[in-house]
Amino acid sequence: MAPAKKPGPRQTAKHAFSGRFSDMDLRLLRVFREVVRAGGLAAAEVALNISRSTISVYLSDLETRLGMQLCIRSRGRADFKLTPEGEALYQAIEELDGHLASFRSQVNAIQSQLTGQLRIVLPDDMLAMPQLDMPATIAHLRDRAPQLQLEIKLAAPQELELEILGGRADVGINPLHSRRPGLSYHPLFSHQSLLYTSASHPCARLPETDEEIITQQELAAPDHAVLSGAAHLYRLFPHKSIANHMAARLAMILSGKFIGFLPAYLAEEYVERGQLITLNPDRFRYQIQNALTFKSSAAEQPAVQLFLELLVVKG
C-alpha cells in the first residue's frame, strides 16, 4: 500500500484560523493590513515602527499560516502588488476593523462617558489663526467628555509630526508641507504668508526696495523643509538665521535686524500699529494649507473621532 500523502499547504490552511485567534495571529494580520495601506514594505516601516526585514518575516509567517501567497513584493514600493487571495484577505480585515469600531462605539455608549487621555499638539500661533477656534473646541470637548483628560502642547511643524509618529501625541494641526507615511491628513484651511520687515530695519526707509537688495538681507527662517511652493523663495536668501517657532521669528523681525516670512494673520496687528511693513508683496508671497494630522492607525480611536467632530473651524 502506498504511503498516505502529507497534506499540502492549502489543505493545512483549510482550518488555519479554527478555534481561538492567538495574539500572534492578530499581529500578523495587523502587519499585513499596514503594509497594504502604506503600499509596500518600505513605507510601512514608519507606521509599524519595525524594520523592513522583520515585516517581510511576518508576511512570510502569515502566508505559511494560511498556505497561500498574499502579495508580490520587492525592495521598492512600485513592485508591491496583492494577489487575488491577498485582496480578499485585506477586504476581510477591513470588515473586521469595521466590526471592532462598532464594538468600541457600543462599549463607549455603555460607559456613557469617554475616558482616557487625548493628547493634542498645536502650532505656537494657534490663538492668532482666524479660522481656528481652539477655546470653543476645548469647551465642546469638556462638555461632551468631562472625564477625558486633555494634554495640549505646542510644537514647531517638524516637531509636531514627530510627536504623533513617536506616540507622544494623538492628533495635531499642522502646515501641510509633505505627507509622511503612517500619518493621515484632513485639510482644514489655508493662509497667506508675506515677507515682512520691522519699521526700524534699513529696508523700511527705502522708498522702493528692489529684489536684489531684499534678498541680501538676513532672513529669519525655519530649519525644517518649507512648503514646496515656497522653497524657491527661501533659496533666494543666502543669509539666514534659524528660528523654528513662529513667535521666535516674529521677535527676530521686530528686532529690526532681520526680515522674514510670516502668516498675514499674525502680522496684521503689527502692520496696523506701524511696527511691521510688507516687502514687495506681489513677489514675496505664498499660500500654506493647514491640516488635521493623526496616525492612520488611530483614525478609529473614539477620542480622536470626537476631536474631529468637535473641532471648530470658521469660514
Helices and strands as residue ranges (DSSP letters): H 9-13, H 23-38, H 41-48, H 52-66, E 71-72, E 81-82, H 84-111, E 117-122, G 126-128, H 134-144, E 149-154, H 157-165, E 171-175, E 183-198, G 202-205, H 211-215, E 219-221, H 228-234, E 240-242, H 246-254, E 259-263, H 264-272, E 276-278, E 285-295, G 296-298, H 302-310
